[in-house]
Amino acid sequence: MRPLDGLLFDVDGTLAETEELHRQAFNQAFSERGLDWHWERDLYRDLLRVAGGRERIRHYLQRFHPEALADPDIDRLIRELHARKTAIYTERVARGDLPLRPGVARLLEEARAAGLRLGIATTSSPENVEALLRANLGADALGWFTAIVAGDSVPRKKPAPDVYLRALEALGLSSQAALAFEDSDNGVRAARGAGLPVLVTVSDYTRGQDFSGADLVVDSLGAPGRPVRILSGQAPPTERIDLPFLREWFSRLPPEARR
């Protein structure tokens, strides 16, 4: 079996529990424009099945305010709302409102020290990704990643595999030598569509989704006082998901998990 040479990470819900802050930023952007649109937590959980912020706004309007779509300026409004939402979100991230999930920084450091290639594969905007990485890992954090595929850099968003295929190409790796980290069913489908095995760390907004396509599902990567809980998949007991564990587990994956 080929060794593990690269790690590919989703961002929202995977690197950090971002979605609640995204929800609040959307609502603030709506309020500032005098709109009576408000996304409660349960509604937002449902809207997250649509990848991309602008696409999410449009889907919401189709369901709840279809008359708004007849406005000839609706495309401009959606773009402006999303841009303002992104600005609100990145401002709050930059001031330290959003820490990384347990074990994320540790695993990234381990992978860097071992010379693994790191990549980002997300439908979030580049601004969101940069703000999160800089706030939590330092000014040079973008340089940790050989590939950052974000936002509208590919024709189709998740669950299409485009972001992962582009990231693998940039990393110079085949799907047989890399592992994807995700938190959503859309993300699992995207990674599997690119031929990647998938490890899911379930997030606050994705609990209850269908992760049957994932190879391992855990509650987190683990941290002192917070050991990993394995929710689905075959893996030896572990206190944390670290690089030695990943290498051993990855080497034992069946051939159909890596193609």
N, C-alpha and C positions, 0 to 999 in steps of 0.2 A: 504494500500500500504506500502511496505517496505521502511525504510528510506534510505537516501543516505549515504553509509559508505565508499566509495572509489572513487578516481579519477585516471584515467589512461590517460597518455599523450603520444602522438606522439612527436617527437623531431623536425625534419627538417620541417620548415615552420610553426610549431605549437608553440613550445617554443620560437623560434627565426626565423627570415628570413634568414635562412642559405644557401639557394640554390645558390644565386649569388656567395657567397664565395666558395662553392663547385665547381661551374663552373670554376671560376678563378683558383682554385687549380688543377683541372683536366688539364686545358690548360697549366699551368706551368709545370706539370709533363710530358705532351706530348712534350713540347718544349725542356725541359732538355734532353730528350732522342733523340732529333733530328728528331722527327716525325712531319709531316706536318698536323696532325689532329688538328682541332680547332673547338670548340663548341660555336657557336653564341647563343645568348639568345633564339631565336625562336626554334633552333634545340634542345637546352637543355630542354626547356619546353616540347618538344615532347618526349625526351629521359627519362624524369622523370616518364613517365608511366611505365617504367621498374624499379622495385624495386631492390636496391642493386648496389653498385658502380662497382664491377667486372662484374656483369650481364649487366650493362648499357654499359660498354666498349665493351663487346662481341656483344651486340645487335647493337651497332654503326658499328662495323666491318662487321657484317652480311649485313647491309644495304649499306654501303659505301665503304668498303674495303674487300670484301669477299676473295680476294686472300691471305690476311694476315692470315686467319684462317688455311691455308694449311701449315703454318710454324710449324714444330714440336715443337718449343719452345714458341708457342703463349700463352699457359697457364701460363708459367713462366713469360712472359712479362706482361701479364695482372695482375698477382699478384704483380709484382714489381711496375708497374705503379700505381696500387691502393694503395699500401703501401706508395709510395712517395707522392701521392696526399693526403693521410691521414695525413702524417707528415707536409706537407705545411699547410693544413687546421688547424690542432691543434695548430701549432705555431702561426698562426695569431689570432686564438680564444684566446689563452693564453695571448696574449699581449693586449687584450681588443678591438679587431676589431669588435666584434659581440654582441650587447646588446640583452637582451630578448625582446620579443614583449610587447607592452603596457598591463599592468595588470597582466602579468604572475607571477611575483614575489609576488605581493600583494595577488593573489588568493592562491598561494602555502602557504604563511604565514598564511592566514586565515584557510586553511584546516588543517595545522599542529596544530595550536592553538586549533582547535575544535576536534582533535584526529582522523580525517579521515585518512585512509590508502592511501598512494600515490604510484603510479607505473608508470614506463616507458615502452612503447611497441613500438619499432621502428626497422626498418631495417638498421639504421645507425650503424656504428661500435662502440664498447664500448669506444674506445679512443676518438671518436668525442663527445659522450655523456658526458664523464667525463670532457673533456676540457671545454665544454660549461657551465656545471653546476658549476665547480670550479671557472671559470673566473667571473661568474655573481652572484653566491650565496655564495661563500666562500669555504674554504678547507673542511668543513664538509658536503657539500651539498649532496654528494652521500648517506649519512646516513639519509637524509630526506625521501628516497624512500624505501619502504619495498621490492619492486620488480623492478629490471631493466632488462628487456628482450631486448637484442640488437643484431644486427649483425647476425652471423650464429648460434645463440643459439637454433634455431628451424629448422626443416627440410624444411619448405616452408616459403617464404617471402610474404608480403602483395601483392595481395589482399586475400591470404589465411588467415584464422583466427588464425593461430598458435601462434603468439606473444601474442595476447590477451588471448587466452586460457591458455597459460603458465603463464602469469602475474596474471590472476584471481586465478589460483591454488596457486601461491606463496603468494598472498594477503590473501588467505583463504576466498574469497568472491564469491558469485554467481553473475551472470550477472544481476540479479534483484536488486542488491544493489550497483552497480557501474555505472560510466559514463565515456565514452571515449571522448577525445578531439582530433580532427583531422583537417587536412587542405586539404586533397586530396580525390579524388574519390576512389582510391585504399585503402586508410585508412578507409574510410567509409564502404566499402565492407568487409574489414577485421574485423572491430569492429562489424558490424551487423551480420557477420557470426558467431561471438562468442556470439551472443545474447544480445549485449550491445546497449543501446541508445547512440546516437552520437551528440555531439555539434561541429560544424565546425567553425573555425576561418579562413576565406579565406586568403590565402597568395598571395604574388606578383606573384608567378609562377603557382598558381592553379586557378586563376580567370577564369571563363568560363567553368570549369569542371562541370560534372553532380553530384550534391549533393542531388538528389531526395531521396536518402536513409537516409539522416540525419534528425534528429528530430528538430534541430535548426541550422540556419546558420547566422553568424554575421560577421562583418568586423574586430572585435577585442574584447578583453575582457574589453576594456574601461580604460581610464586614465583621470586625470584632464585636462580639455580642449579638450578632445577627447572622447565624449560620444559614446556609442555603437550604431551601426546602424544594425537593424535586417533585414536580406536579405531574409530569408525564415523560415517558421515555426510559430507556435502560441506561443506568449510570451507577457507578459505585458510590457509596456514601461519601460525602465530602463536606467540609466546613465552608469551603469557598470555591468558586470557579476561578482557578488560576491557570497559568500557562502549562505547568506540568500535567495538571488534570486534563486540559483541553487536548494536549498532544496525545496522551494515552487514549482518551475517549475517541478522538478523531481517527486514530489509527485502527480502531475496532469497528468503525462504521461499516455496514454492509455496502457492497459495490453500488447498489441501486440508490444509495443516498448521495453518491458522488458520480456524476456522469458528465 
